[in-house]
Amino acid sequence: MNASTDRIQRRILLKAPRAKVWRALADAESFGQWFGVKLQGQRFAPGEPAQGYITYPGYEHLLMRVVVQAMEPERRFSFHWHPYAVDPDRDYSHEPPTLVEFALEDGDGGTWLTVTESGFDQVPAERREEAFRMNSGGWDEQVGNIARYVE
């Protein structure tokens, strides 16, 4: 496993209390608001799937599916998903998913959020590089989105 190709990591100091950041992550509807996915009426629970349509212009036809892995209140939230699963005619269910993990730590005047997506080395070779590149840019945008949402 090569860490530079297998994982994407972003870290940001959010000017918000840990409890507020946790709610933005662990409450499905709140998550959907900053992430850009319709998750109304759903809840996150370990071992359970959640899904909703993307709300970003041009991507509304895409259904985001996750399976929640861990929920450790105010510490860690994680889920599996299929990265950059944007072809509506492709069945991604047979591919190994990546793991997205949000870790929270106390920071000076706020909460450190570390987002790690790992498992890209297992994504099929023909789409691995593009999935990594697109999700890398996506996480740059999403850490800004959660910052605006909680601050």
Solvent accessible surface area in square Angstrom, and as a share of the most:
residue,aa,sasa,rsa
1,M,177,0.79
2,N,81,0.41
3,A,59,0.46
4,S,80,0.52
5,T,65,0.38
6,D,3,0.02
7,R,88,0.32
8,I,5,0.03
9,Q,96,0.43
10,R,60,0.22
11,R,123,0.45
12,I,42,0.21
13,L,44,0.22
14,L,0,0.00
15,K,122,0.52
16,A,6,0.05
17,P,90,0.56
18,R,57,0.21
19,A,40,0.31
20,K,79,0.33
21,V,0,0.00
22,W,30,0.11
23,R,139,0.51
24,A,2,0.02
25,L,0,0.00
26,A,13,0.10
27,D,66,0.34
28,A,2,0.02
29,E,73,0.33
30,S,21,0.13
31,F,0,0.00
32,G,5,0.05
33,Q,125,0.55
34,W,14,0.05
35,F,13,0.06
36,G,6,0.06
37,V,4,0.02
38,K,115,0.49
39,L,3,0.01
40,Q,126,0.56
41,G,74,0.71
42,Q,61,0.27
43,R,176,0.64
44,F,11,0.05
45,A,12,0.09
46,P,78,0.49
47,G,54,0.52
48,E,89,0.40
49,P,92,0.58
50,A,3,0.03
51,Q,77,0.34
52,G,7,0.07
53,Y,110,0.42
54,I,27,0.13
55,T,56,0.33
56,Y,67,0.26
57,P,114,0.72
58,G,57,0.55
59,Y,89,0.34
60,E,91,0.41
61,H,106,0.47
62,L,17,0.08
63,L,44,0.22
64,M,15,0.07
65,R,147,0.54
66,V,3,0.02
67,V,60,0.35
68,V,0,0.00
69,Q,69,0.31
70,A,16,0.12
71,M,46,0.21
72,E,49,0.22
73,P,100,0.63
74,E,66,0.30
75,R,143,0.52
76,R,78,0.29
77,F,0,0.00
78,S,1,0.01
79,F,1,0.00
80,H,57,0.25
81,W,29,0.10
82,H,47,0.21
83,P,0,0.00
84,Y,50,0.19
85,A,33,0.26
86,V,42,0.24
87,D,64,0.33
88,P,100,0.63
89,D,137,0.71
90,R,84,0.31
91,D,89,0.46
92,Y,24,0.09
93,S,77,0.50
94,H,163,0.73
95,E,17,0.07
96,P,59,0.37
97,P,52,0.33
98,T,0,0.00
99,L,52,0.26
100,V,0,0.00
101,E,44,0.20
102,F,1,0.00
103,A,32,0.25
104,L,7,0.03
105,E,79,0.36
106,D,105,0.54
107,G,19,0.19
108,D,131,0.68
109,G,64,0.62
110,G,17,0.16
111,T,0,0.00
112,W,79,0.28
113,L,1,0.00
114,T,17,0.10
115,V,3,0.01
116,T,13,0.07
117,E,0,0.00
118,S,19,0.12
119,G,16,0.16
120,F,0,0.00
121,D,35,0.18
122,Q,116,0.51
123,V,0,0.00
124,P,34,0.21
125,A,76,0.59
126,E,132,0.59
127,R,21,0.08
128,R,78,0.28
129,E,148,0.66
130,E,78,0.35
131,A,0,0.00
132,F,50,0.21
133,R,144,0.53
134,M,63,0.28
135,N,15,0.08
136,S,24,0.16
137,G,41,0.39
138,G,30,0.29
139,W,7,0.02
140,D,79,0.41
141,E,93,0.42
142,Q,13,0.06
143,V,20,0.11
144,G,19,0.18
145,N,22,0.11
146,I,1,0.00
147,A,12,0.09
148,R,168,0.61
149,Y,84,0.32
150,V,3,0.02
151,E,109,0.49
